[in-house]
Amino acid sequence: MDLMTPDNIKHGLYTRVLGKEIIYYTKTTSTNDMAIQLAENGAEEGTLIVAEEQTSGKGRRGRSWLSPERSSILASLILHPDVDIKKAGIITMISGIAITKSIRDLVQLPAFIKWSNDVVINNRKVSGILVEAKIEKKIKFIVAGIGVNVNTSKDQFPTEIREIATSLSIESGRNLSRIYLLQEILKQFEYRYLRLKDNDFSDEWKSLSNMMGSYIEINTSDGMISGTAMDVDDTGALMIRLDTGQIRRIVSGEVSSQMIL
Ligand code: BTN
């Protein structure tokens, strides 16, 4: 059993910044909440918080994130990126790229990014990203929370999400090392994070997503919007062409259905 202890994670981890400091919990409320507390108290850039189990794991839009103990990657990174507030969305993009590439490279499964914060395999969600930021005129810190269902079996998912969620073990038919996968995610993340200031990741993001050109429905704070996904800009916002032909830029929302045209 590969426990996510700092020693296990650090052994074979060749990053410069991410995971230099690792804080490990066998059980905690939420790694994002712990990371926010630590960041408030001055935790260093790249500090990684991991847990075997969360009692109040947080998803987006106030939902909870459930994962049986020791089955998943539950990790949060503390970051102090030196970029404009408008570009905070890039951290979500980089997280999605790092998770998707790592799954493809290590597990050889057809993972895709689903705008904005999900990674899916065969249209089922395998990973979710929750980025939280403290902003006071400029970015004080960002917490990038990553949940990946690694060795979760189908019957461990609550019935209401059983048909829309998946895990790497369900998709590959074998149990996988959470440690190797987390190390790869950190490596892929850091490679891009250190180039954050002068780079545009939208092309790479698009190449790992299967959404472009599809007709989608998005749940936004302005209600349901449907149209064809055209582009993702360098801040991570989605451009869609509405049925009227008008192009609309969407900063946040949730894709509820996708039809490949
Ligand atoms: C979503 O898809 O709604 C986002 C899910 C994010 C879950 C991860 S698990 C580690 C980190 N800690 C949390 O409480 N949430 C994120």
Residues whose N, C-alpha, C, O or C-beta is under 5 A from the ligand:
A	BS01	BTN	S30 T31 N32 S56 G57 K58 G59 R60 W65 I73 L74 A75 N117 G128 I129 L130 G145 I146 G147
